[in-house]
Amino acid sequence: MKNILNKKINFLILSFFLFLFPVLTAKADGTATTGISGNSSVYVGKTIDVVLYVNSVSGANGGLAAFGGNISYSTDKLELVKTTSLAPFTVELAGNKLGGFGANTIKGRQNVMKFTFKAKATGNATISYSGSKQPDADAKYVNISSSSKTISITNPPSTNNNLSSLSVSNGSINFNKNTTNYNISVDANVTSIKISATAEDKGASVSGTGTKNLGYGNNKFSIIVTAPSGDKKTYIITVNRKDNRSSNNKLSSLSVDGAELSPKFNSNTKNYTVSVPFSISSLKINAKAEDSKSKVSISNTSINAEETKDINITVTAENGGTNTYVIRATRGKDPNKVLSKNNNLSSLKVSQGILSPAFKKEQDKYIVYLPYEADSIKIDATVEDTKYATIKIEGTEKLSTGNNNYKIIVTAEDGSTKTYTVVVSRGLNMTEESLSSNVYLKSITVKKGSLKENFNKEVFDYTYTGSEIEAVPEDDKSTVNIINRKDKSIIIVKSQSGDIGVYTLTKYKSNFINIIIYILLSLTTILSATGCYLMKNKLKKINPDLKNKNKKNWDFSYSNINNYCICYFMGNTCKERNNR
């Protein structure tokens, strides 16, 4: 209520200002034109929107600061339902007086107000705006032109989309305008039917009538009635033409020259297999229908060597129904063909973890480290020879803690096999067991060869001769992975705790330079040991810790000795000499 009162007060102030302003002003400094846009026709009972707009504001500095005037319309034919202000400032309608002002201004073309009318009676109705004088931003007034619009009001078109009659040339229909679906049957010899229909409203249109061709079985026809208003209604007639044609689509016999079907032919059995020798490149199939009016068609019968192919024999009955028999044929191998020896993989992937080393078809041993939480793994392998080679994967479905061995066996066309091994090392449950950090080997053996040095678990570098290397961890819960290179092999020992130990084995190469270097090193060692022995009474007796492999020399010196000796001893030999 308060808001309504405030609006009325503001409008009264505005009206006083608008009507007083022309008296205070000597002359107009600008002009503006108006217009009324919107539809020009409407049906009785419907609403229509028109918009009053200002256009071509000229000579007004900064634009119109206010807008006003009178609105009139044919009240006998139109009822004002709603107004909506569209101007940069609020414009309101009180009675037939229009007015509003604000800080923003009207420039160029601007919609001022939308009027929503409801049509009450037929005829032409007029909506008019009378021009006025309104101030611009500099308090100078602008002449605003009048405008009007004529609306044509008519009765709405008929919505009647009913039929008054519906009939067919063959058969009878119990017609009712409110019933939209009809079914009739005709004899097999009736090939067409004529449909006739009349609309109840003369202004309505009807489509879908006339002569219609009939196929066997059900034929659906739609008759569409469109009212003057555009509303549509569809009547459907289903004509069932009787079908006395044969439906027999079975074979009475089926055979292949030079081969025997499996199982033996039966008209009710649809699928067969047959094997033919290499000498047969195209199958000769003999197929006879039970019904002479049926048609038999056979798909392409050519077949390649070692190919397995489905050949379809389709029987089409007189009435169009089909039945398909399938012969799966396999042709033998070319006796002169050289069988493939390719038993390589082209790819090897694991569902989780990292395959180490990275896959190479020549590498046949891999390891994958997984945490305790991973209780399963999927291995995906693809053969290089996709046509002939086969794959067999062996391994546990569920992972145990520690090492789990998986074998990927590839069999070539000639029967030769190659086995890829993937060791999946699953960690322990940290909450259940204390984890060992032992990264030492128990032994290293070389097939058809040997290590050049005596094995010591705390020594991590060796030279060797031979081919295949085997390594046994000191802790049976540790895992071992052997990576073979051209001139060296690397043995990786992983403990339960995840610690890593690396043994390096370099292939031994015997040559003259190596012999010379070995002799020089031996002489140097002897001379050094002799010098240290001569000075032993001047050296402090110690027992160095040799378990750390990184301690390979020690410096012994005293302030009263000008020279010092560097001794290099290993194992028990050093301990014995230091205890003297």
C-alpha positions as CSV (number, residue, x, y, z in Angstrom):
1,M,0.0,0.0,0.0
2,K,2.8,2.3,0.9
3,N,4.6,1.6,-2.4
4,I,1.4,2.4,-4.4
5,L,1.0,5.7,-2.5
6,N,4.6,6.6,-3.2
7,K,4.1,5.9,-6.9
8,K,1.0,8.1,-7.0
9,I,2.8,11.0,-5.3
10,N,5.8,10.7,-7.7
11,F,3.5,10.6,-10.7
12,L,1.7,13.7,-9.5
13,I,5.0,15.5,-9.1
14,L,6.0,14.3,-12.6
15,S,2.7,15.4,-14.1
16,F,3.0,18.8,-12.6
17,F,6.5,19.2,-13.9
18,L,5.6,17.9,-17.4
19,F,2.6,20.1,-17.9
20,L,4.3,23.2,-16.4
21,F,7.4,22.9,-18.4
22,P,6.0,24.0,-21.8
23,V,4.7,27.2,-20.2
24,L,8.2,28.0,-18.9
25,T,10.0,27.4,-22.2
26,A,10.1,29.8,-25.1
27,K,10.6,27.4,-27.9
28,A,11.5,23.8,-28.8
29,D,15.1,22.9,-29.4
30,G,14.7,19.3,-30.7
31,T,12.3,16.7,-32.2
32,A,11.6,13.1,-31.8
33,T,9.3,10.6,-33.6
34,T,7.4,7.8,-32.1
35,G,5.8,4.6,-33.4
36,I,3.8,1.5,-32.2
37,S,5.1,-1.9,-33.2
38,G,3.6,-5.4,-32.9
39,N,1.2,-7.8,-34.6
40,S,-1.7,-6.2,-36.6
41,S,-4.2,-9.0,-36.1
42,V,-5.6,-11.1,-33.3
43,Y,-8.5,-13.5,-32.6
44,V,-11.3,-12.7,-30.3
45,G,-10.4,-13.9,-26.8
46,K,-6.7,-13.8,-27.4
47,T,-4.1,-11.3,-26.2
48,I,-1.8,-9.1,-28.3
49,D,1.3,-7.1,-27.3
50,V,2.2,-3.7,-28.9
51,V,5.2,-1.5,-28.0
52,L,5.4,2.3,-28.0
53,Y,8.9,3.4,-29.0
54,V,10.8,6.7,-29.6
55,N,12.9,7.1,-32.7
56,S,15.1,9.7,-34.3
57,V,15.8,11.9,-31.3
58,S,17.5,15.0,-32.7
59,G,18.6,18.4,-31.2
60,A,18.3,17.1,-27.7
61,N,21.5,17.5,-25.8
62,G,22.2,14.3,-23.9
63,G,18.8,12.8,-25.0
64,L,15.3,12.9,-23.5
65,A,15.3,13.2,-19.7
66,A,11.5,12.5,-19.4
67,F,8.7,11.1,-21.4
68,G,4.9,11.7,-21.3
69,G,1.7,12.0,-23.2
70,N,-1.7,10.4,-23.6
71,I,-2.7,6.8,-24.7
72,S,-6.0,6.0,-26.2
73,Y,-7.5,2.8,-27.7
74,S,-10.8,1.3,-28.8
75,T,-12.3,0.3,-25.5
76,D,-15.2,-1.5,-27.2
77,K,-12.9,-3.9,-28.8
78,L,-9.8,-4.0,-26.6
79,E,-9.2,-4.5,-22.9
80,L,-5.9,-3.3,-21.4
81,V,-4.5,-6.2,-19.4
82,K,-1.0,-5.1,-18.5
83,T,1.7,-2.4,-19.1
84,T,5.4,-2.9,-18.8
85,S,8.0,0.0,-18.7
86,L,10.9,-0.5,-21.1
87,A,12.5,2.9,-21.0
88,P,15.9,3.7,-19.2
89,F,13.8,5.2,-16.5
90,T,10.4,4.1,-15.1
91,V,7.4,5.2,-17.2
92,E,3.9,4.7,-15.7
93,L,0.4,4.9,-17.0
94,A,-2.3,6.6,-14.9
95,G,-5.6,6.5,-16.6
96,N,-4.7,7.5,-20.1
97,K,-1.8,9.7,-19.0
98,L,1.7,8.4,-19.6
99,G,4.8,9.8,-17.8
100,G,8.2,9.2,-16.3
101,F,11.7,10.7,-15.8
102,G,15.0,9.7,-14.4
103,A,18.8,10.1,-14.3
104,N,19.2,8.1,-17.5
105,T,18.1,9.5,-20.9
106,I,16.5,8.2,-24.1
107,K,18.8,8.3,-27.1
108,G,18.3,7.0,-30.7
109,R,15.6,4.3,-30.9
110,Q,14.3,3.2,-27.5
111,N,11.3,1.1,-26.5
112,V,9.3,3.1,-23.9
113,M,6.4,0.8,-22.9
114,K,4.7,-2.5,-23.8
115,F,0.9,-2.7,-23.7
116,T,-0.9,-6.1,-23.5
117,F,-4.5,-6.0,-24.8
118,K,-7.2,-8.7,-24.9
119,A,-9.4,-8.7,-27.9
120,K,-13.2,-8.4,-27.0
121,A,-15.0,-8.1,-30.3
122,T,-14.4,-8.4,-34.0
123,G,-13.6,-5.3,-36.2
124,N,-10.7,-2.8,-36.4
125,A,-9.3,-1.3,-33.2
126,T,-7.0,1.7,-32.9
127,I,-4.3,2.3,-30.4
128,S,-3.0,5.9,-30.4
129,Y,-0.3,8.0,-28.7
130,S,-0.7,11.8,-28.6
131,G,2.5,13.8,-28.9
132,S,3.9,16.1,-26.2
133,K,6.8,18.3,-25.3
134,Q,9.4,16.8,-23.0
135,P,12.7,18.1,-21.5
136,D,16.1,17.0,-22.5
137,A,19.2,16.7,-20.2
138,D,19.7,20.5,-20.4
139,A,16.1,21.4,-19.4
140,K,15.3,22.3,-23.0
141,Y,12.2,20.7,-24.4
142,V,11.8,18.4,-27.4
143,N,8.7,18.1,-29.6
144,I,7.6,14.4,-29.7
145,S,5.3,13.3,-32.6
146,S,2.1,11.3,-32.3
147,S,1.6,7.8,-33.6
148,S,-1.1,5.1,-33.9
149,K,-1.7,1.5,-34.9
150,T,-4.7,-0.4,-36.2
151,I,-5.5,-3.9,-35.1
152,S,-7.7,-6.3,-37.0
153,I,-9.8,-8.5,-34.7
154,T,-11.5,-11.6,-36.1
155,N,-13.2,-14.7,-34.8
156,P,-10.8,-17.7,-34.4
157,P,-11.0,-20.4,-37.1
158,S,-12.8,-23.6,-36.6
159,T,-11.0,-26.4,-34.7
160,N,-13.4,-29.1,-36.1
161,N,-11.2,-31.9,-37.5
162,N,-13.8,-34.7,-37.6
163,L,-14.9,-36.8,-40.5
164,S,-18.5,-37.0,-41.4
165,S,-18.1,-40.1,-43.5
166,L,-15.4,-42.8,-44.2
167,S,-15.8,-45.8,-46.6
168,V,-13.8,-48.4,-48.6
169,S,-14.6,-50.0,-52.0
170,N,-14.0,-53.6,-50.6
171,G,-15.4,-54.5,-47.2
172,S,-17.5,-52.4,-44.8
173,I,-16.7,-49.9,-42.0
174,N,-19.0,-49.2,-39.1
175,F,-18.0,-45.5,-39.1
176,N,-18.1,-43.2,-36.1
177,K,-16.5,-39.8,-36.2
178,N,-15.0,-40.4,-32.7
179,T,-13.5,-43.8,-33.7
180,T,-10.1,-43.4,-35.3
181,N,-9.0,-47.1,-35.9
182,Y,-10.6,-49.6,-38.3
183,N,-9.7,-53.1,-39.5
184,I,-11.1,-54.9,-42.5
185,S,-10.1,-58.2,-44.4
186,V,-10.1,-58.8,-48.1
187,D,-9.5,-61.9,-50.2
188,A,-6.0,-62.8,-51.6
189,N,-7.2,-61.8,-55.1
190,V,-7.9,-58.2,-54.1
191,T,-4.9,-56.2,-55.1
192,S,-6.2,-52.6,-54.4
193,I,-8.8,-50.7,-52.4
194,K,-10.4,-47.2,-52.7
195,I,-10.8,-45.1,-49.6
196,S,-13.3,-42.2,-49.5
197,A,-13.8,-39.6,-46.8
198,T,-15.6,-36.3,-46.1
199,A,-14.8,-33.7,-43.5
200,E,-17.5,-32.5,-41.1
201,D,-16.3,-28.9,-41.5
202,K,-16.4,-27.6,-45.0
203,G,-13.3,-25.5,-44.3
204,A,-11.2,-28.5,-43.3
205,S,-9.0,-30.5,-45.6
206,V,-8.6,-34.3,-46.0
207,S,-5.6,-36.2,-47.2
208,G,-4.8,-40.0,-47.6
209,T,-7.9,-40.9,-49.6
210,G,-7.9,-42.5,-53.1
211,T,-6.9,-45.9,-54.6
212,K,-4.3,-47.9,-52.6
213,N,-2.4,-51.0,-53.7
214,L,-2.5,-53.9,-51.3
215,G,0.3,-56.3,-50.4
216,Y,-0.2,-59.6,-48.7
217,G,-0.9,-59.4,-45.0
218,N,-1.6,-56.1,-43.1
219,N,-1.7,-52.8,-45.0
220,K,-2.0,-49.6,-43.0
221,F,-3.5,-46.4,-44.4
222,S,-3.8,-43.0,-42.6
223,I,-6.5,-40.4,-43.4
224,I,-5.6,-37.0,-42.0
225,V,-8.2,-34.2,-41.3
226,T,-6.8,-30.7,-40.9
227,A,-9.2,-28.2,-39.3
228,P,-9.2,-24.5,-40.4
229,S,-7.3,-23.7,-37.2
230,G,-4.5,-26.2,-38.2
231,D,-5.5,-28.8,-35.7
232,K,-5.1,-32.3,-37.1
233,K,-6.8,-35.7,-36.5
234,T,-5.7,-39.0,-38.0
235,Y,-8.0,-42.0,-38.9
236,I,-6.2,-45.3,-39.5
237,I,-7.6,-48.2,-41.7
238,T,-5.8,-51.5,-41.6
239,V,-6.6,-53.8,-44.5
240,N,-5.5,-57.4,-44.1
241,R,-5.1,-59.1,-47.5
242,K,-5.3,-62.9,-47.1
243,D,-2.1,-64.8,-48.1
244,N,-2.6,-68.3,-49.5
245,R,1.0,-68.5,-50.8
246,S,3.2,-71.3,-49.5
247,S,5.4,-70.6,-46.4
248,N,7.6,-73.6,-46.9
249,N,11.2,-72.4,-46.8
250,K,13.0,-75.7,-45.9
251,L,15.5,-77.8,-47.8
252,S,14.9,-81.3,-48.8
253,S,18.6,-82.1,-49.4
254,L,22.0,-80.6,-48.8
255,S,25.5,-81.9,-49.7
256,V,29.0,-80.8,-50.7
257,D,31.0,-82.5,-53.5
258,G,34.1,-84.3,-52.2
259,A,33.3,-83.8,-48.5
260,E,30.9,-85.0,-45.9
261,L,28.6,-82.8,-43.8
262,S,28.7,-83.0,-40.0
263,P,26.1,-83.7,-38.7
264,K,24.2,-85.5,-41.4
265,F,21.6,-83.4,-43.1
266,N,18.2,-82.8,-41.5
267,S,15.8,-80.2,-42.8
268,N,15.4,-78.9,-39.3
269,T,19.1,-78.6,-38.6
270,K,20.5,-75.2,-39.6
271,N,24.3,-75.5,-38.9
272,Y,26.9,-77.8,-40.4
273,T,30.7,-78.2,-40.6
274,V,32.8,-79.6,-43.4
275,S,36.5,-80.1,-44.1
276,V,37.9,-80.1,-47.6
277,P,41.5,-80.8,-48.8
278,F,43.8,-78.1,-50.1
279,S,43.1,-79.2,-53.7
280,I,39.5,-77.8,-53.4
281,S,39.5,-74.0,-53.7
282,S,35.7,-73.6,-54.3
283,L,33.0,-75.7,-52.8
284,K,30.3,-77.2,-55.0
285,I,27.1,-77.2,-52.9
286,N,24.0,-79.1,-53.8
287,A,20.8,-77.7,-52.2
288,K,17.2,-78.5,-53.1
289,A,14.1,-76.9,-51.6
290,E,11.1,-78.9,-50.4
291,D,8.7,-76.6,-52.2
292,S,9.3,-76.1,-55.9
293,K,8.0,-72.5,-55.6
294,S,10.8,-71.7,-53.1
295,K,14.0,-70.1,-54.3
296,V,17.5,-71.1,-53.1
297,S,20.5,-68.8,-53.0
298,I,24.1,-69.7,-52.0
299,S,26.8,-67.2,-50.9
300,N,30.3,-67.1,-52.3
301,T,31.8,-70.6,-52.1
302,S,35.5,-69.8,-52.8
303,I,37.8,-70.6,-49.9
304,N,41.5,-69.9,-49.3
305,A,44.1,-72.3,-47.9
306,E,43.8,-72.9,-44.1
307,E,40.7,-70.6,-44.1
308,T,37.6,-71.3,-42.1
309,K,34.5,-69.8,-43.7
310,D,30.8,-69.7,-43.3
311,I,28.7,-70.4,-46.4
312,N,25.0,-69.4,-46.3
313,I,22.3,-71.3,-48.1
314,T,19.1,-69.2,-48.0
315,V,15.7,-70.6,-48.9
316,T,13.0,-68.0,-49.7
317,A,9.4,-69.3,-49.6
318,E,6.7,-68.2,-52.0
319,N,5.3,-65.9,-49.4
320,G,8.7,-64.2,-48.9
321,G,9.6,-65.9,-45.6
322,T,13.3,-66.9,-45.4
323,N,15.3,-69.7,-43.8
324,T,19.1,-69.9,-43.7
325,Y,21.4,-72.9,-43.5
326,V,25.1,-72.4,-42.6
327,I,28.0,-74.6,-43.6
328,R,31.3,-73.8,-41.8
329,A,33.9,-75.0,-44.2
330,T,37.7,-75.4,-43.5
331,R,40.2,-75.9,-46.2
332,G,43.4,-77.8,-45.6
333,K,47.1,-76.6,-45.6
334,D,49.3,-76.3,-48.6
335,P,51.5,-79.4,-48.4
336,N,54.4,-77.5,-49.9
337,K,54.2,-74.6,-47.5
338,V,57.2,-73.9,-45.2
339,L,55.8,-73.6,-41.7
340,S,56.5,-70.5,-39.7
341,K,59.0,-70.7,-36.8
342,N,58.0,-67.3,-35.3
343,N,57.2,-67.8,-31.6
344,N,57.9,-64.3,-30.5
345,L,55.7,-61.9,-28.7
346,S,55.0,-58.5,-30.2
347,S,53.8,-57.0,-26.9
348,L,53.7,-57.8,-23.2
349,K,51.7,-55.7,-20.7
350,V,50.6,-56.0,-17.1
351,S,47.5,-54.4,-15.6
352,Q,49.4,-52.8,-12.7
353,G,53.0,-52.2,-11.8
354,I,56.0,-51.7,-14.2
355,L,57.5,-54.4,-16.3
356,S,61.2,-54.5,-15.8
357,P,63.1,-54.4,-18.0
358,A,61.1,-52.7,-20.7
359,F,59.6,-55.3,-23.2
360,K,61.8,-56.6,-26.0
361,K,60.8,-59.7,-27.9
362,E,64.3,-61.1,-27.4
363,Q,64.1,-60.6,-23.6
364,D,62.3,-63.6,-22.0
365,K,62.6,-62.8,-18.3
366,Y,60.8,-59.9,-16.5
367,I,59.9,-58.8,-13.0
368,V,57.1,-56.7,-11.6
369,Y,57.1,-55.3,-8.1
370,L,53.7,-54.8,-6.4
371,P,52.6,-53.7,-3.0
372,Y,50.9,-56.0,-0.6
373,E,47.5,-54.3,-1.4
374,A,47.7,-55.7,-5.0
375,D,46.3,-59.2,-4.8
376,S,45.9,-59.9,-8.5
377,I,47.4,-59.0,-11.9
378,K,46.3,-59.4,-15.5
379,I,48.9,-60.2,-18.1
380,D,48.2,-59.2,-21.7
381,A,50.4,-60.7,-24.4
382,T,50.2,-60.5,-28.2
383,V,52.0,-62.8,-30.7
384,E,54.1,-61.4,-33.5
385,D,52.6,-64.0,-35.9
386,T,48.9,-63.3,-35.4
387,K,47.9,-65.9,-38.0
388,Y,49.6,-69.0,-36.8
389,A,51.1,-68.6,-33.4
390,T,49.2,-69.4,-30.2
391,I,49.6,-68.2,-26.6
392,K,49.1,-70.1,-23.3
393,I,49.5,-68.2,-20.0
394,E,50.2,-70.2,-16.8
395,G,50.1,-68.7,-13.3
396,T,48.1,-68.2,-10.2
397,E,44.8,-66.3,-10.1
398,K,45.5,-64.7,-6.7
399,L,48.9,-63.4,-5.7
400,S,50.8,-64.7,-2.7
401,T,53.3,-62.5,-0.8
402,G,56.8,-62.8,-2.3
403,N,57.4,-64.1,-5.8
404,N,54.7,-65.4,-8.1
405,N,55.8,-66.9,-11.4
406,Y,53.9,-66.5,-14.6
407,K,54.8,-68.3,-17.9
408,I,53.7,-67.1,-21.3
409,I,54.2,-70.0,-23.7
410,V,54.2,-69.1,-27.4
411,T,53.8,-71.9,-29.9
412,A,54.8,-71.3,-33.5
413,E,53.1,-72.8,-36.6
414,D,55.9,-75.5,-36.8
415,G,55.3,-76.5,-33.1
416,S,58.4,-74.8,-31.7
417,T,57.8,-73.0,-28.4
418,K,59.3,-70.0,-26.5
419,T,58.6,-69.3,-22.9
420,Y,58.5,-65.8,-21.4
421,T,58.7,-65.6,-17.6
422,V,57.2,-62.8,-15.5
423,V,58.0,-62.8,-11.8
424,V,55.4,-60.8,-9.9
425,S,56.9,-59.8,-6.5
426,R,54.2,-58.9,-4.0
427,G,55.2,-57.1,-0.9
428,L,54.4,-58.1,2.7
429,N,51.8,-56.8,5.0
430,M,53.8,-54.2,6.9
431,T,51.4,-54.4,9.8
432,E,51.8,-58.2,10.2
433,E,55.5,-58.9,9.8
434,S,58.9,-57.4,10.4
435,L,60.6,-56.9,7.1
436,S,64.1,-58.1,6.3
437,S,66.6,-55.8,4.6
438,N,69.0,-58.5,3.4
439,V,70.2,-57.7,-0.1
440,Y,73.0,-60.3,-0.3
441,L,73.3,-63.3,-2.6
442,K,74.0,-66.8,-1.3
443,S,75.6,-67.9,-4.5
444,I,76.3,-67.1,-8.1
445,T,76.8,-69.9,-10.7
446,V,77.6,-69.7,-14.4
447,K,76.6,-72.5,-16.8
448,K,79.4,-73.6,-19.1
449,G,81.7,-71.2,-17.3
450,S,82.7,-69.7,-14.0
451,L,83.4,-66.5,-12.0
452,K,87.1,-65.4,-12.3
453,E,87.0,-64.3,-8.6
454,N,86.0,-66.3,-5.5
455,F,82.4,-65.4,-4.6
456,N,81.9,-63.2,-1.5
457,K,78.5,-62.0,-0.8
458,E,79.9,-58.6,0.2
459,V,81.8,-58.2,-3.0
460,F,79.5,-56.8,-5.7
461,D,81.7,-56.7,-8.9
462,Y,82.9,-59.8,-10.8
463,T,84.2,-61.0,-14.1
464,Y,83.0,-64.2,-15.6
465,T,83.1,-66.6,-18.6
466,G,80.2,-68.6,-19.8
467,S,76.6,-68.0,-20.8
468,E,73.7,-68.4,-18.4
469,I,73.9,-67.0,-14.9
470,E,72.0,-68.2,-11.9
471,A,71.8,-66.4,-8.5
472,V,70.4,-67.5,-5.2
473,P,69.4,-64.9,-2.5
474,E,70.7,-65.3,1.0
475,D,67.3,-64.6,2.3
476,D,64.7,-66.8,0.6
477,K,62.2,-64.0,0.9
478,S,64.3,-61.6,-1.2
479,T,63.7,-61.5,-5.0
480,V,66.3,-61.7,-7.7
481,N,66.1,-60.2,-11.2
482,I,68.8,-60.9,-13.7
483,I,69.3,-58.5,-16.6
484,N,71.6,-59.7,-19.4
485,R,73.4,-57.3,-21.6
486,K,75.9,-57.9,-24.4
487,D,79.1,-57.6,-22.3
488,K,77.7,-57.7,-18.8
489,S,74.9,-59.0,-16.6
490,I,73.3,-57.2,-13.7
491,I,71.8,-59.0,-10.8
492,I,69.2,-57.0,-8.7
493,V,68.4,-58.3,-5.3
494,K,65.3,-56.7,-3.6
495,S,64.7,-57.4,0.1
496,Q,61.4,-57.6,1.9
497,S,61.9,-54.0,3.1
498,G,62.4,-52.8,-0.4
499,D,66.2,-52.3,-0.2
500,I,68.1,-53.0,-3.3
501,G,71.5,-54.7,-3.9
502,V,73.2,-54.7,-7.3
503,Y,75.8,-57.2,-8.4
504,T,77.6,-56.5,-11.7
505,L,79.2,-59.3,-13.7
506,T,81.4,-58.3,-16.6
507,K,82.3,-60.8,-19.3
508,Y,86.1,-61.7,-19.1
509,K,88.2,-60.6,-22.1
510,S,91.7,-62.1,-22.2
511,N,94.3,-60.0,-24.1
512,F,97.9,-58.9,-23.8
513,I,97.1,-55.5,-22.3
514,N,95.1,-57.1,-19.5
515,I,98.0,-59.4,-18.7
516,I,100.4,-56.5,-18.5
517,I,98.1,-54.5,-16.3
518,Y,97.6,-57.6,-14.0
519,I,101.3,-58.1,-13.6
520,L,101.9,-54.4,-12.8
521,L,99.2,-54.4,-10.3
522,S,100.5,-57.5,-8.7
523,L,104.0,-56.0,-8.4
524,T,102.6,-52.8,-6.9
525,T,100.7,-54.8,-4.3
526,I,103.8,-56.9,-3.3
527,L,106.0,-53.8,-3.0
528,S,103.3,-52.0,-0.9
529,A,102.8,-54.9,1.4
530,T,106.6,-55.3,1.9
531,G,107.0,-51.6,2.8
532,C,104.2,-51.9,5.3
533,Y,105.6,-55.0,6.8
534,L,109.0,-53.3,7.3
535,M,107.3,-50.4,9.1
536,K,104.9,-52.6,11.2
537,N,106.6,-51.8,14.5
538,K,106.0,-48.1,14.0
539,L,102.3,-48.6,13.1
540,K,99.5,-48.5,15.5
541,K,97.9,-51.9,15.7
542,I,94.2,-51.8,14.5
543,N,91.6,-54.2,13.4
544,P,89.6,-52.4,10.6
545,D,86.0,-53.3,9.9
546,L,85.9,-55.1,6.6
547,K,82.2,-55.7,6.4
548,N,81.7,-52.3,4.7
549,K,82.7,-53.0,1.1
550,N,83.5,-49.3,0.5
551,K,86.6,-49.5,2.9
552,K,89.3,-50.5,0.6
553,N,92.3,-48.7,2.1
554,W,93.3,-47.2,5.4
555,D,95.8,-44.4,6.3
556,F,98.1,-45.1,9.2
557,S,100.4,-42.3,10.4
558,Y,101.8,-40.7,13.6
559,S,103.3,-37.3,14.3
560,N,106.7,-38.8,15.0
561,I,106.8,-40.6,11.6
562,N,107.7,-38.6,8.5
563,N,106.3,-41.2,6.1
564,Y,103.1,-43.2,6.2
565,C,102.0,-46.4,4.5
566,I,98.7,-47.2,2.7
567,C,97.8,-50.9,3.2
568,Y,95.2,-52.8,1.2
569,F,94.2,-56.1,2.6
570,M,91.1,-58.1,2.3
571,G,89.3,-60.7,4.6
572,N,91.2,-62.7,7.1
573,T,94.6,-61.9,5.6
574,C,94.4,-58.3,6.8
575,K,93.2,-59.3,10.3
576,E,96.1,-61.7,10.6
577,R,98.7,-59.1,9.6
578,N,97.2,-56.4,11.9
579,N,97.3,-58.8,14.9
580,R,101.1,-59.3,14.6
